[in-house]
Structures are given as structure tokens and as C-alpha cells.
Amino acid sequence: MFRFGQQQIMAIAVFILIIATYLLVWRPDYNFFDGGLMTAILLTMFVKRDAATHWMGAAAIIVVIVIACLPHRNPDYAEVFIEHFFSLILVVSTTLLTLFVKRLYRTLEADENQLDALFRNATEGILLTNSKGRIVLANPEVERLFGYSAAELLGKDIEVLIPKRYAHSHVQDRNKYMAHPVSRPMGHGFNLFGLRKDGSEFPVEVSLSHFRQASEDFVLAFVIDITTRKKAEDEQLQQQKQLEHMAEEMHLLNQELERKVESRTNNLHEAMKQLESSQTELQDALYKEKELGEIKSRFVSMASHEFRTPLSAILSSAALINKYTTTGDQEKREKHVHKIRESVKHLNELLEDFLSLGRIEEGKVQTTASFWTCKLLSPKRRRKYRDY
């Protein structure tokens, strides 16, 4: 297959223009030589600059006009004018058509360059496979993700990029997909993994789309590496588990704290009850102590009164004995001596009673309560002991 540069094509176009001009000058009546002019113009379609087409079109127009002015063998000038005018229209139309095709080609080329730039510079891996699952195209991101070169992937089955444990099931899934192809967006709920050239695996997300061209189905796959996102999700899941564990521990701690608070509250209530009981007992003890003090006061008063009576009798009897100094007063002296003895005896009994009360308080003597009547006591004695 021949390949020519733009300068070579331009030289060929100029050569054809010169040959066509020479033939038209030699036979101006042969209008089919105008095809050479149009061929020269059409060849400028392969030259990028529009100036070449402008120049070639202008030269062809000048040649047609000059040839129209030359003498012709046909005596009918109207027919000659029409023939050359039609040739002029063909040359102008060819020039305009060539310029239009060149601009359309540039537009298509720009679109193709944009698509090629998008394909090569995409941050997602792009794979194109045919209906048999063989790789037709792979962009540089696929090469970076999987560690293969594009030449190594072209013509290979897509399963070369899938872990072996999934390869067999993937063939079945691929055949089902080709039977009923549908577009599938990213993150469709599948846990997918890619297999690198070195045998390592990494998590991926894949979106699929399909199209039909030249009676053959193609599948376009967009692949992204989600290792970083998976790691972040795992860390987030781990943090969530830790938070749940901490929340559970806090809940248990809160329950334990509530139990302790309840226990302390119960203990406080018990302490309050004991305090109230102690206060009641203290009040009772104070009341009894008060009563005991009153009893002691009354007892001391009564004891002083009981001691005072025999002592007064002893003192009076001793005083009277001193007055009876004669022998005839012996009987009176004995009487008073008897009173003194009785009073001393009474005092001794009182002391024994006091000592008995002390031994009762110390627990050395057991007591038994009993009732007795005071009918034998005089009214004065009854009133006296009733007060106690």
C-alpha cells in the first residue's frame, strides 16, 4: 500500500493540473479533459491546509476561462459557452465540495481525538470486548491496574483478568449477559475482584454497557480500583463495631451504676431508719434518764426524810438522857436508850435497803415483781409512798 506525504500529493495534483491544461489547450473542444482539473482539486483533500484547495480551485477556474476564450472548431458559440460554463460550475462545485469534506474530516478528526484523549486519559479502566468475550481495546488505565500492556491483552479472553476461582462461573454469566444484554451501573451490589499479572487480587467495581456494530455485539466495561474505599469501609466498620462494643460496655456500666445507686439508696434508707430508730431510742433513753433523775431526786428526798426521822429521835433521846442524871431516872434513861437502839436499827435497815438497790442495779441480785396492799399503812404513809 502506497503512502504519500502532503508535499508529494500536492506535487501530483500540480502535475495533473498541468497535464489537463496542456490537453485542454491542445483540444479545447474536448471537455472531458476537465476531469483532470477536478482530479487535481480533489487530490488537495489529502492536504490539511485549505489554502492548497483554494489555490488549486482558483487555478482550475482560470484555466477553464482561458480555454473558453480560445478558438474552437465548433462554430456554435452558444453551445461552446454553455459547455465551458458547465465546466466552470463543475470546477467551483468540486472546490467547494473538497473544502466541505476537508472541514467535515477535521471535525470528525477532532471528535476522534477527543474520544481518543478521553479513552487514553480516563481515570477509569476501559475494556472493549466482542461477543466471544475477547478483548478488543484496553486503555492505559487498564494497563496500570492489571500490569499488562495493551498488546498482551488484545485478543485474550476477559477471564485472564478474573481470579481463577471465579473464571468458570464468569463464562456462564458472560454468555447469559450476551443473550440478554442490559446496561449495568457501578456498585450494583456485587463483590468483584480483579487479577493482576503478578497474581495479586484487588477489589473492583465494574459498569457494563453494550452496542451493536457491523452485525456484531460489543460490551464496554468501565473498571475502577476500590481498594482504598474498601479499606476505608473496613476501618469504618471496625470503628462502628468498636463504638457498638463501647456502647454496650457503657450500657452495662450504667446498669451496674444504677444497681450501685439503688443499693446505696437502700442502704441510705436503712441508715435513715436506723437513725430514726436510734433517735427514738435516744429519746426514750433521755425520757427514762429524765424519769430516773426525777426518781433519784424523789428517792434522795425520801431517803433524807427517812434518815432524818431516826436521827432526830436519836438526837432528842441523847439530849434527854443528859438531863436524867439521878438514879431515879434510870427507867427513863433506859427508855431513851431503847429508842436510840431502835432508831439505829431502823437506820441500819435503811442502809441495807440502799445497798440492796445498788446490788440490783449491778445485777448481783435477781428480783421478782409482786403486788401487795397497803391497807395496814396509815393514811399518811399511803399518801407518802403513793407519791413515789
Backbone torsions as a table, in degrees:
resi	resn	phi	psi	omega
1	MET	NA	129.7	-176.5
2	PHE	-82.7	141.2	175.9
3	ARG	-128.7	128.2	-178.0
4	PHE	-120.6	146.1	173.9
5	GLY	-80.6	171.6	-178.1
6	GLN	-65.0	-38.5	178.5
7	GLN	-66.2	-39.0	178.2
8	GLN	-65.3	-42.3	178.4
9	ILE	-62.9	-40.2	-180.0
10	MET	-66.0	-37.0	178.2
11	ALA	-66.0	-40.7	178.1
12	ILE	-64.4	-40.0	179.2
13	ALA	-63.9	-41.6	178.8
14	VAL	-65.3	-40.5	178.7
15	PHE	-62.3	-43.2	179.0
16	ILE	-64.8	-39.3	178.4
17	LEU	-61.1	-42.5	-179.7
18	ILE	-66.1	-45.2	-180.0
19	ILE	-61.9	-44.9	-179.8
20	ALA	-63.2	-37.9	179.5
21	THR	-65.9	-42.5	179.0
22	TYR	-62.8	-42.5	-179.7
23	LEU	-67.6	-37.1	178.5
24	LEU	-67.8	-36.2	177.3
25	VAL	-67.8	-39.0	179.5
26	TRP	-69.2	-40.6	178.3
27	ARG	-132.8	80.0	-177.9
28	PRO	-64.7	-17.7	180.0
29	ASP	-80.6	-14.2	-178.0
30	TYR	-89.6	93.3	-176.6
31	ASN	-72.6	-15.1	-178.9
32	PHE	-69.7	-12.1	173.7
33	PHE	-68.4	-15.2	176.5
34	ASP	-61.7	-21.2	177.6
35	GLY	-61.4	-30.7	176.2
36	GLY	-64.4	-41.1	178.0
37	LEU	-61.6	-44.9	-179.0
38	MET	-67.3	-32.9	177.3
39	THR	-66.2	-41.2	178.5
40	ALA	-62.2	-40.2	178.7
41	ILE	-66.7	-42.2	-178.7
42	LEU	-65.3	-31.4	178.7
43	LEU	-65.2	-25.9	178.2
44	THR	-70.6	-5.9	175.8
45	MET	-62.7	-26.6	-177.8
46	PHE	-91.8	5.9	174.1
47	VAL	-104.8	128.8	-171.7
48	LYS	-64.8	-39.9	-175.2
49	ARG	-73.6	135.2	177.7
50	ASP	-71.2	-20.7	-178.2
51	ALA	-61.4	-35.9	178.7
52	ALA	-62.0	-41.8	178.6
53	THR	-67.9	-40.7	177.8
54	HIS	-59.9	-47.0	-178.5
55	TRP	-64.0	-44.8	-179.0
56	MET	-67.2	-38.6	178.0
57	GLY	-65.8	-42.0	178.9
58	ALA	-64.3	-41.0	178.8
59	ALA	-63.5	-41.7	179.3
60	ALA	-65.7	-38.4	178.5
61	ILE	-63.9	-43.3	179.1
62	ILE	-62.0	-42.0	179.7
63	VAL	-62.3	-42.9	-179.4
64	VAL	-62.9	-41.5	-178.6
65	ILE	-67.0	-43.4	179.9
66	VAL	-63.9	-43.2	-179.4
67	ILE	-64.2	-34.0	179.3
68	ALA	-65.3	-26.3	-178.8
69	CYS	-86.5	-10.5	179.9
70	LEU	-76.1	157.1	178.0
71	PRO	-67.8	140.4	-179.1
72	HIS	-119.4	157.9	177.1
73	ARG	-74.9	-25.7	-179.2
74	ASN	-77.1	119.2	-177.3
75	PRO	-74.8	-14.3	-177.7
76	ASP	-84.6	99.9	-177.4
77	TYR	-66.4	-29.2	179.5
78	ALA	-66.7	-42.6	179.2
79	GLU	-65.2	-39.3	178.4
80	VAL	-64.2	-42.3	-179.7
81	PHE	-61.8	-42.8	-179.1
82	ILE	-64.6	-41.7	-178.6
83	GLU	-61.4	-47.2	-178.1
84	HIS	-73.4	-30.6	176.6
85	PHE	-66.2	-40.6	177.0
86	PHE	-64.8	-38.2	176.4
87	SER	-62.8	-40.1	178.5
88	LEU	-62.0	-42.0	178.7
89	ILE	-62.6	-41.6	178.6
90	LEU	-61.9	-41.5	-179.6
91	VAL	-65.8	-45.7	179.3
92	VAL	-63.6	-44.4	179.6
93	SER	-61.6	-41.1	178.5
94	THR	-63.4	-40.1	178.9
95	THR	-63.4	-47.7	-179.5
96	LEU	-64.2	-40.6	178.8
97	LEU	-63.1	-40.6	179.0
98	THR	-63.8	-43.6	177.9
99	LEU	-62.6	-39.8	179.3
100	PHE	-65.1	-43.6	179.8
101	VAL	-64.5	-40.2	179.9
102	LYS	-63.9	-41.9	179.0
103	ARG	-68.2	-38.5	176.9
104	LEU	-64.4	-40.1	179.1
105	TYR	-64.7	-41.9	178.0
106	ARG	-62.1	-38.8	177.9
107	THR	-64.2	-45.7	177.9
108	LEU	-63.0	-38.5	179.5
109	GLU	-66.1	-39.2	178.2
110	ALA	-64.6	-42.4	177.3
111	ASP	-63.1	-40.4	179.7
112	GLU	-66.0	-38.1	177.7
113	ASN	-65.6	-38.8	178.1
114	GLN	-64.6	-44.2	177.9
115	LEU	-63.9	-39.0	179.2
116	ASP	-66.8	-39.8	177.2
117	ALA	-65.1	-41.1	177.3
118	LEU	-63.5	-41.0	-179.3
119	PHE	-66.5	-41.6	-175.1
120	ARG	-83.2	-29.4	-175.8
121	ASN	-104.3	7.6	179.7
122	ALA	-65.1	142.3	177.3
123	THR	-80.9	-4.5	175.5
124	GLU	-108.5	145.5	175.3
125	GLY	-72.1	132.7	-177.7
126	ILE	-120.1	123.7	178.8
127	LEU	-123.7	135.2	175.0
128	LEU	-117.1	123.1	179.5
129	THR	-123.3	155.0	177.3
130	ASN	-90.1	-172.8	-175.9
131	SER	-66.4	-19.5	179.4
132	LYS	-92.0	3.5	178.4
133	GLY	81.1	16.8	180.0
134	ARG	-96.2	141.1	-174.8
135	ILE	-74.4	127.8	179.4
136	VAL	-103.5	-41.6	179.6
137	LEU	-137.2	149.5	175.2
138	ALA	-148.8	128.7	-177.7
139	ASN	-86.2	169.6	-177.2
140	PRO	-59.5	-30.3	179.5
141	GLU	-64.8	-35.1	174.8
142	VAL	-63.7	-41.2	177.4
143	GLU	-60.4	-41.9	-180.0
144	ARG	-67.9	-41.3	-177.0
145	LEU	-67.3	-43.8	-171.6
146	PHE	-101.8	-9.3	176.6
147	GLY	81.4	6.6	177.4
148	TYR	-98.0	157.0	167.4
149	SER	-87.6	160.7	-179.0
150	ALA	-61.3	-37.3	-179.7
151	ALA	-64.2	-33.8	179.5
152	GLU	-71.8	-27.0	-176.0
153	LEU	-89.3	-31.9	-174.9
154	LEU	-60.6	128.5	179.5
155	GLY	87.2	-9.1	179.1
156	LYS	-84.2	154.3	174.6
157	ASP	-68.5	147.6	-178.8
158	ILE	-62.8	-23.6	-178.3
159	GLU	-65.9	-11.6	177.8
160	VAL	-67.3	-19.5	-179.6
161	LEU	-99.9	10.0	-176.8
162	ILE	-120.0	139.8	177.6
163	PRO	-54.5	145.7	-173.5
164	LYS	-60.8	-32.5	-178.0
165	ARG	-68.4	-16.0	178.2
166	TYR	-107.2	-6.8	-171.2
167	ALA	-62.5	-46.6	-176.4
168	HIS	-63.1	-46.4	179.8
169	SER	-67.5	-29.7	179.9
170	HIS	-67.5	-35.1	177.1
171	VAL	-60.2	-45.0	178.3
172	GLN	-63.8	-43.2	178.9
173	ASP	-63.9	-37.9	-179.7
174	ARG	-65.9	-41.8	178.7
175	ASN	-64.4	-39.2	177.0
176	LYS	-64.7	-38.7	-179.9
177	TYR	-65.9	-41.8	-179.6
178	MET	-67.9	-26.8	176.5
179	ALA	-71.1	-35.7	179.2
180	HIS	-137.8	75.9	-176.3
181	PRO	-72.1	134.4	175.4
182	VAL	-140.5	153.6	177.1
183	SER	-74.9	138.0	-179.4
184	ARG	-128.0	120.3	-177.7
185	PRO	-77.0	174.9	176.8
186	MET	-66.4	153.0	174.4
187	GLY	62.2	49.6	-176.6
188	HIS	-87.9	14.9	176.0
189	GLY	92.6	11.7	179.1
190	PHE	-102.8	141.5	172.2
191	ASN	-93.8	98.4	-174.5
192	LEU	-108.5	149.6	179.4
193	PHE	-133.7	144.6	175.4
194	GLY	-106.7	154.8	-178.7
195	LEU	-115.4	119.6	179.0
196	ARG	-80.6	170.1	-179.9
197	LYS	-63.8	-32.2	-179.5
198	ASP	-81.9	2.6	177.5
199	GLY	92.1	-5.6	178.5
200	SER	-78.8	152.2	-179.4
201	GLU	-112.1	155.2	177.2
202	PHE	-152.3	147.7	-178.9
203	PRO	-73.6	140.8	-178.3
204	VAL	-135.9	161.3	167.5
205	GLU	-120.7	139.3	-175.0
206	VAL	-131.1	130.6	170.6
207	SER	-111.9	143.4	-175.3
208	LEU	-121.7	143.9	170.3
209	SER	-144.3	161.7	-174.3
210	HIS	-137.7	156.6	173.5
211	PHE	-154.3	165.0	-177.8
212	ARG	-122.0	130.6	-179.7
213	GLN	-145.2	130.5	178.9
214	ALA	53.8	46.8	176.4
215	SER	61.8	23.9	177.5
216	GLU	-133.8	141.2	-179.8
217	ASP	-89.4	140.4	176.8
218	PHE	-127.9	150.3	178.1
219	VAL	-121.9	128.7	178.6
220	LEU	-106.5	121.5	-177.2
221	ALA	-115.6	132.7	174.9
222	PHE	-108.0	123.9	-173.3
223	VAL	-119.6	132.8	174.8
224	ILE	-129.5	146.1	177.6
225	ASP	-87.0	121.8	-177.5
226	ILE	-112.5	27.0	-179.8
227	THR	-60.0	-46.9	-179.3
228	THR	-62.6	-43.1	-179.4
229	ARG	-66.7	-40.2	177.6
230	LYS	-61.8	-41.7	178.8
231	LYS	-62.7	-42.7	177.5
232	ALA	-64.6	-40.1	178.6
233	GLU	-65.1	-40.3	177.8
234	ASP	-63.7	-42.8	177.8
235	GLU	-63.6	-40.6	177.9
236	GLN	-63.8	-40.8	178.2
237	LEU	-64.7	-40.6	178.3
238	GLN	-63.9	-42.9	177.4
239	GLN	-63.3	-38.0	178.3
240	GLN	-64.1	-41.7	177.5
241	LYS	-63.7	-40.8	178.0
242	GLN	-63.2	-40.6	177.9
243	LEU	-64.5	-40.6	177.7
244	GLU	-64.1	-40.0	178.1
245	HIS	-64.5	-42.8	178.0
246	MET	-64.1	-39.7	178.5
247	ALA	-63.6	-40.4	178.5
248	GLU	-65.7	-42.2	177.6
249	GLU	-63.3	-40.3	178.1
250	MET	-64.5	-37.1	178.0
251	HIS	-64.9	-44.6	178.0
252	LEU	-64.4	-41.5	177.8
253	LEU	-63.0	-38.5	177.9
254	ASN	-65.0	-41.4	176.8
255	GLN	-63.1	-43.8	178.6
256	GLU	-62.5	-40.3	177.9
257	LEU	-64.2	-41.1	177.8
258	GLU	-62.9	-39.9	177.7
259	ARG	-64.1	-42.2	178.8
260	LYS	-64.8	-41.8	178.5
261	VAL	-62.5	-41.8	178.5
262	GLU	-64.2	-41.3	178.6
263	SER	-64.5	-44.2	178.4
264	ARG	-63.7	-37.8	178.6
265	THR	-64.2	-42.7	177.7
266	ASN	-63.2	-42.6	177.4
267	ASN	-61.8	-38.5	178.0
268	LEU	-64.6	-41.5	177.6
269	HIS	-62.2	-42.1	178.3
270	GLU	-62.9	-42.1	178.4
271	ALA	-63.4	-39.1	177.8
272	MET	-64.0	-41.8	177.9
273	LYS	-63.3	-45.0	178.4
274	GLN	-62.5	-37.8	178.0
275	LEU	-64.7	-44.4	177.2
276	GLU	-61.4	-42.8	177.6
277	SER	-62.3	-41.9	178.5
278	SER	-63.9	-40.1	177.2
279	GLN	-62.4	-40.6	178.1
280	THR	-64.4	-44.7	178.4
281	GLU	-63.2	-39.1	178.6
282	LEU	-64.2	-42.3	177.4
283	GLN	-62.8	-41.6	177.1
284	ASP	-62.8	-42.3	179.4
285	ALA	-63.7	-41.2	177.6
286	LEU	-63.6	-40.2	178.9
287	TYR	-64.3	-43.0	179.0
288	LYS	-66.8	-37.6	177.6
289	GLU	-63.1	-38.4	177.5
290	LYS	-64.8	-45.5	178.3
291	GLU	-62.5	-40.7	179.3
292	LEU	-62.3	-40.6	177.4
293	GLY	-62.0	-42.2	178.3
294	GLU	-63.6	-41.7	179.5
295	ILE	-63.2	-43.0	178.3
296	LYS	-61.3	-40.7	178.7
297	SER	-61.3	-46.0	178.7
298	ARG	-65.0	-37.2	-179.6
299	PHE	-66.0	-42.5	177.5
300	VAL	-62.2	-41.7	178.5
301	SER	-62.0	-45.1	179.9
302	MET	-66.0	-42.1	-179.2
303	ALA	-63.2	-42.2	178.0
304	SER	-62.5	-37.9	178.8
305	HIS	-67.3	-41.2	-179.6
306	GLU	-66.8	-38.1	177.9
307	PHE	-73.1	-35.1	-178.1
308	ARG	-63.0	-38.0	-176.3
309	THR	-64.4	-52.8	177.9
310	PRO	-67.4	-33.0	177.6
311	LEU	-66.1	-38.7	177.2
312	SER	-63.3	-40.6	178.6
313	ALA	-64.1	-40.2	179.2
314	ILE	-64.5	-44.4	-179.2
315	LEU	-63.3	-43.1	-179.4
316	SER	-67.9	-40.8	179.2
317	SER	-65.6	-40.4	178.0
318	ALA	-63.8	-37.6	178.8
319	ALA	-66.9	-40.4	-179.9
320	LEU	-69.8	-36.7	178.2
321	ILE	-58.5	-37.9	179.4
322	ASN	-64.4	-21.6	-179.3
323	LYS	-86.0	-24.5	-179.8
324	TYR	-92.5	94.7	-175.8
325	THR	-104.8	-13.8	-177.5
326	THR	-88.1	166.1	179.9
327	THR	-70.9	-30.8	179.1
328	GLY	-69.0	-14.2	179.4
329	ASP	-95.1	13.1	-177.8
330	GLN	-60.9	-42.2	-179.2
331	GLU	-60.7	-40.5	-179.0
332	LYS	-69.1	-36.5	179.5
333	ARG	-65.6	-41.3	179.1
334	GLU	-62.9	-39.2	178.3
335	LYS	-59.6	-45.0	-179.0
336	HIS	-71.4	-34.6	175.3
337	VAL	-61.4	-38.9	176.9
338	HIS	-62.5	-40.9	178.9
339	LYS	-64.1	-39.7	-180.0
340	ILE	-64.2	-44.1	178.2
341	ARG	-59.8	-42.5	179.8
342	GLU	-64.8	-40.7	179.9
343	SER	-65.3	-40.7	178.1
344	VAL	-64.5	-40.8	177.5
345	LYS	-60.9	-42.4	178.3
346	HIS	-62.4	-41.0	177.6
347	LEU	-62.9	-40.7	177.6
348	ASN	-60.9	-39.5	177.7
349	GLU	-65.5	-40.3	178.1
350	LEU	-62.2	-41.6	178.6
351	LEU	-64.4	-40.8	176.9
352	GLU	-61.1	-40.5	177.7
353	ASP	-62.1	-41.8	179.2
354	PHE	-64.1	-42.2	177.6
355	LEU	-63.7	-37.3	177.1
356	SER	-62.9	-40.4	176.6
357	LEU	-61.4	-40.2	178.1
358	GLY	-64.4	-43.5	178.9
359	ARG	-65.7	-33.1	176.0
360	ILE	-63.7	-43.7	179.7
361	GLU	-63.8	-35.6	179.8
362	GLU	-79.0	-9.2	178.7
363	GLY	84.5	13.7	-178.7
364	LYS	-83.3	-15.5	-177.8
365	VAL	-126.5	129.0	175.3
366	GLN	-82.4	136.5	-178.4
367	THR	-114.7	153.0	176.5
368	THR	-132.6	125.4	-178.9
369	ALA	-77.8	141.1	177.6
370	SER	-152.6	154.2	-179.6
371	PHE	-102.7	146.2	175.9
372	TRP	-149.5	155.5	-176.8
373	THR	-96.6	154.1	-178.2
374	CYS	-111.6	30.9	-178.2
375	LYS	-66.5	-30.4	-177.0
376	LEU	-75.7	-15.8	179.2
377	LEU	-78.5	152.1	177.3
378	SER	-72.3	158.4	178.5
379	PRO	-55.0	-35.4	180.0
380	LYS	-65.9	-44.0	178.4
381	ARG	-64.5	-38.5	179.9
382	ARG	-61.1	-45.5	179.3
383	ARG	-63.1	-35.4	-178.1
384	LYS	-66.8	-47.5	-177.7
385	TYR	-77.9	-24.0	178.1
386	ARG	-63.9	-31.5	178.7
387	ASP	-66.8	-22.7	-179.0
388	TYR	-96.9	NA	NA
